[in-house]
Amino acid sequence: MRTNIEIDDKLMESAMAAGGFKTKREAVEAGLRMINRRKAYDALLDAFGTLHWDDSDQGWAAWRARQALQVNEAVPAGYAAAALGSLAKPRTARAAKSTPAKRGRTT
């Protein structure tokens, strides 16, 4: 989009020198990108402390059960069983494969 604006010459010169820009257009576009990035960073900072992250199956089941209770929903049977039953018992490690992997070429 073509736009004509008046910009302080000293401000433009200092911005071009500081950023190593060759043209005024590069300097202005970099400034606009920086404003957009700042807005995204502010949104991330506002979300600090509001995000829940537990990627285990038990963690998701417990979170879903808590969410259902907050909105007065019935907890789905699968979630309720996982949230209440599996949190008390730790998961067992999966058994290792009994046959070793083949190495090298097989012809």
MOLIN-V146129 format. One record per run of one state. SS is the DSSP state (@ for helix, = for strand, . for the rest). FROM is the first residue (numbers start at 1). LEN is the number of residues. Records with the same first field share a line. If there is no record, write none. Layout:
SS->FROM-LEN + FROM-LEN
This chain:
.->1-8 + 20-4 + 47-10 + 71-6 + 86-22
@->9-11 + 24-23 + 57-14 + 77-9
